[in-house]
């Protein structure tokens, strides 16, 4: 356009330097430039608004993605902590179970030893009672045999009424004095 203005001023130097103002091409070019400036400004504003909105949308999506990533990292860290805590709990439970099993084993061994000792003492006591009972039975049989032998001896040696009374009294007193 500027070349046209320069060319018009040089060719019309006789009419004056403002002769290009009478040329319709100049006015069409000027109207085109003004139109482009006015419409371009509105188009530029609309394009800027659209691009700004698009940029804001992208920025919001990036912010949201960043927040989601941070939230995911926090959740991952929290789950790792929970897993570590659960593993610690499992190890504590296993240790407690081992300790309980060991205590139960020791208790069972002690109970078994105590039970065996009680059974042994009970067996020794039963043996002693059996020995006492056997000893008493032997004594009773010995007494019974001695009484029977004494009865026979006295019956053979003592005769008459006096001998029979003595024998009867001795026989009655003998079991109570021996037992």
C-alpha positions as a printed NumPy array, in Angstrom:
array([[   0.   ,    0.   ,    0.   ],
       [   2.789,    2.352,    0.844],
       [   4.37 ,    1.659,   -2.487],
       [   1.111,    2.672,   -4.128],
       [   1.072,    5.957,   -2.212],
       [   4.652,    6.69 ,   -3.172],
       [   3.967,    5.817,   -6.78 ],
       [   0.871,    8.023,   -6.837],
       [   2.719,   11.011,   -5.403],
       [   5.508,   10.719,   -7.936],
       [   3.228,   10.399,  -10.964],
       [   0.971,   13.22 ,   -9.948],
       [   3.562,   15.664,   -8.846],
       [   1.936,   18.264,  -11.105],
       [  -1.401,   18.141,   -9.324],
       [   0.097,   18.24 ,   -5.922],
       [   1.213,   15.885,   -3.358],
       [  -2.308,   15.029,   -2.253],
       [  -3.599,   13.803,   -5.549],
       [  -3.714,   10.175,   -4.388],
       [  -6.709,   11.152,   -2.282],
       [  -8.832,   11.317,   -5.415],
       [  -7.887,    7.815,   -6.503],
       [ -10.592,    5.18 ,   -5.645],
       [  -7.971,    2.452,   -5.321],
       [  -6.462,    4.329,   -2.416],
       [  -9.801,    4.504,   -0.664],
       [ -10.475,    0.793,   -1.227],
       [  -7.037,   -0.039,    0.143],
       [  -7.587,    2.28 ,    3.092],
       [ -11.035,    0.797,    3.779],
       [  -9.533,   -2.693,    3.538],
       [  -6.824,   -1.822,    6.067],
       [  -9.367,   -0.25 ,    8.462],
       [ -11.673,   -3.243,    8.028],
       [  -8.848,   -5.656,    8.681],
       [  -7.81 ,   -3.665,   11.749],
       [ -11.326,   -3.536,   13.188],
       [ -12.299,   -7.105,   12.335],
       [  -8.823,   -8.339,   13.119],
       [  -9.029,   -6.757,   16.548],
       [ -12.294,   -8.549,   17.272],
       [ -11.02 ,  -11.79 ,   15.77 ],
       [  -7.773,  -11.399,   17.718],
       [  -9.773,  -10.764,   20.93 ],
       [ -12.013,  -13.79 ,   20.281],
       [  -9.   ,  -15.941,   19.404],
       [  -7.188,  -14.72 ,   22.505],
       [ -10.211,  -15.444,   24.697],
       [ -10.584,  -18.896,   23.109],
       [  -6.888,  -19.662,   23.437],
       [  -6.853,  -18.361,   27.021],
       [  -9.836,  -20.577,   27.828],
       [  -8.11 ,  -23.526,   26.186],
       [  -4.9  ,  -22.764,   28.108],
       [  -6.877,  -22.443,   31.353],
       [  -8.553,  -25.8  ,   30.648],
       [  -5.18 ,  -27.42 ,   30.021],
       [  -3.793,  -25.778,   33.177],
       [  -6.772,  -27.046,   35.206],
       [  -6.334,  -30.548,   33.795],
       [  -2.612,  -30.438,   34.613],
       [  -3.376,  -29.231,   38.156],
       [  -5.972,  -31.96 ,   38.561],
       [  -3.539,  -34.553,   37.212],
       [  -0.861,  -33.262,   39.606],
       [  -3.31 ,  -33.477,   42.536],
       [  -4.351,  -36.985,   41.503],
       [  -0.702,  -38.003,   41.253],
       [   0.046,  -36.576,   44.709],
       [  -3.044,  -38.294,   46.115],
       [  -1.985,  -41.576,   44.508],
       [   1.512,  -41.197,   45.956],
       [   0.048,  -40.445,   49.383],
       [  -2.234,  -43.481,   49.146],
       [   0.694,  -45.639,   48.06 ],
       [   2.787,  -44.398,   50.976],
       [  -0.132,  -44.964,   53.36 ],
       [  -0.673,  -48.508,   52.066],
       [   3.05 ,  -49.215,   52.377],
       [   2.909,  -47.988,   55.984],
       [  -0.154,  -50.132,   56.627],
       [   1.555,  -53.126,   55.038],
       [   4.661,  -52.569,   57.152],
       [   2.468,  -52.206,   60.242],
       [   0.586,  -55.376,   59.316],
       [   3.89 ,  -57.217,   58.855],
       [   5.029,  -55.952,   62.265],
       [   1.727,  -57.146,   63.744],
       [   2.135,  -60.54 ,   62.059],
       [   5.67 ,  -60.854,   63.387],
       [   4.477,  -59.88 ,   66.876],
       [   1.637,  -62.413,   66.698],
       [   4.027,  -65.132,   65.519],
       [   6.488,  -64.256,   68.29 ],
       [   3.672,  -64.289,   70.839],
       [   2.418,  -67.624,   69.49 ],
       [   5.919,  -69.077,   69.743],
       [   6.257,  -67.72 ,   73.263],
       [   2.847,  -69.129,   74.201],
       [   3.715,  -72.48 ,   72.631],
       [   7.018,  -72.567,   74.524],
       [   5.25 ,  -71.636,   77.775],
       [   2.608,  -74.306,   77.123],
       [   5.351,  -76.827,   76.4  ],
       [   7.17 ,  -75.953,   79.62 ],
       [   3.907,  -76.027,   81.545],
       [   3.002,  -79.396,   80.007],
       [   6.424,  -80.807,   80.856],
       [   6.112,  -79.495,   84.423],
       [   2.546,  -80.847,   84.701],
       [   3.66 ,  -84.19 ,   83.311],
       [   6.555,  -84.349,   85.777],
       [   4.221,  -83.409,   88.63 ],
       [   1.656,  -85.951,   87.471],
       [   4.304,  -88.66 ,   87.153],
       [   5.613,  -87.8  ,   90.62 ],
       [   2.075,  -87.958,   92.071],
       [   1.422,  -91.266,   90.334],
       [   4.731,  -92.623,   91.59 ],
       [   3.907,  -91.464,   95.129],
       [   0.423,  -92.981,   94.83 ],
       [   1.937,  -96.25 ,   93.579],
       [   4.462,  -96.28 ,   96.445],
       [   1.611,  -95.556,   98.872],
       [  -0.497,  -98.387,   97.393],
       [   2.499, -100.709,   97.645],
       [   3.012,  -99.736,  101.295],
       [  -0.698, -100.242,  101.99 ],
       [  -0.578, -103.609,  100.242],
       [   2.489, -104.547,  102.309],
       [   0.738, -103.463,  105.529],
       [  -2.4  , -105.336,  104.541],
       [  -0.359, -108.429,  103.659],
       [   1.56 , -108.134,  106.939],
       [  -1.714, -107.803,  108.871],
       [  -3.203, -110.776,  107.048],
       [  -0.099, -112.822,  107.831],
       [  -0.32 , -111.762,  111.483],
       [  -4.025, -112.654,  111.636],
       [  -3.349, -116.03 ,  110.094],
       [  -0.386, -116.533,  112.424],
       [  -2.546, -115.632,  115.401],
       [  -5.324, -117.896,  114.171],
       [  -2.853, -120.77 ,  113.7  ],
       [  -1.254, -120.099,  117.107],
       [  -4.662, -119.967,  118.789],
       [  -5.699, -123.164,  117.095],
       [  -2.416, -124.825,  118.123],
       [  -2.758, -123.518,  121.686],
       [  -6.341, -124.739,  121.878],
       [  -5.26 , -128.166,  120.756],
       [  -2.295, -128.203,  123.153],
       [  -4.357, -127.042,  126.117],
       [  -7.142, -129.399,  125.214],
       [  -4.664, -132.262,  125.206],
       [  -2.86 , -131.249,  128.436],
       [  -5.647, -129.809,  130.561],
       [  -8.453, -132.049,  131.441],
       [ -11.51 , -131.662,  133.459],
       [ -13.684, -128.781,  134.361],
       [ -10.951, -126.478,  135.604],
       [  -8.806, -127.032,  132.543],
       [ -11.764, -126.415,  130.28 ],
       [ -12.578, -123.086,  132.045],
       [  -8.977, -121.94 ,  131.875],
       [  -8.763, -122.852,  128.23 ],
       [ -11.984, -121.033,  127.454],
       [ -10.822, -117.85 ,  129.287],
       [  -7.386, -117.942,  127.677],
       [  -8.898, -118.459,  124.258],
       [ -11.212, -115.477,  124.734],
       [  -8.396, -113.162,  125.913],
       [  -5.766, -114.324,  123.443],
       [  -7.158, -112.69 ,  120.269],
       [  -7.669, -109.307,  121.963],
       [  -4.166, -109.291,  123.45 ],
       [  -2.464, -110.387,  120.202],
       [  -4.333, -108.092,  117.832]])
